[in-house]
Amino acid sequence: MFWGYLFNVLAGLAGGIVISGGVFAFIAIIGIIPRLIDKTKTVKFILLYETVIMLGGILGTFTMVWDLSFPIGKIGSAIIGFSFGIFVGCLAVSLAEILDVIPIIARRLFIKKGIQFFLLSVAIGKMIGSLIYWIIPGFVQYK
């Protein structure tokens, strides 16, 4: 019985290390962090960026394994949700840029001008969908 639990723990730990390494490598390859550092002109805080990314991964893992909750209130939840949304949006745009999705869509839809409005409408649509998902009671059904 003990050896079975130990094997499960070691297998889970090994799998988690491999998956997290892949996720962090993916984020590093598409260049989202260096791009954010460059755009915000915060090269002097690169050690802080690295530390926060590692702590975020570790804290995220803990919240997935154990049922942790933090009393941060509605405003804290809004700030964290807004931050998550910014990060996921930057990640999606970086990935689309790496894959050259935006120029291909512009060519296929014959968009010559106003690509910024197309991107803005996609972002606003995603934001509205997220707000509907999280704000409307009963929209999310737990089993």
ABEGO torsion letter per residue (X at the ends): XAAAAAAAAAAAAAAAAAAAAAAAAAAAAAGAAAAAAAAAGAAAAAAAAAAAAAAAAAAAAAAAABBBBBBAEAAAAAAAAAAAAAAAAAAAAAAAAAAGAAAAAAAAAGBABGAAAAAAAAAAAAAAAAAAAAABBGABBBX
